[in-house]
Amino acid sequence: MASPSSWEFYKEEQTKILWVHICTQDLTGVAISINRWWKTRYPEFKMRIVSKKEFEHIKMQEQQ
């Protein structure tokens, strides 16, 4: 099972979207972990898996 440091996320409250960037090459293990975490912790949110570049862009837009 992947550790929480295998991915990073940004929670957008207004749109109820979790933006997730996967930080490891082990996509199978991480995908299972992320899915469990998302369904139990943020079931009302939609989840979007994005690249590092897109993830940083989204975070910067929200902070402005």
Salt bridges, closest charged atoms under 4 A:
GLU8 OE2 - HIS21 ND1 3.25
GLU8 OE2 - LYS52 NZ 2.75
GLU13 OE2 - LYS11 NZ 3.20
GLU56 OE2 - LYS52 NZ 3.06
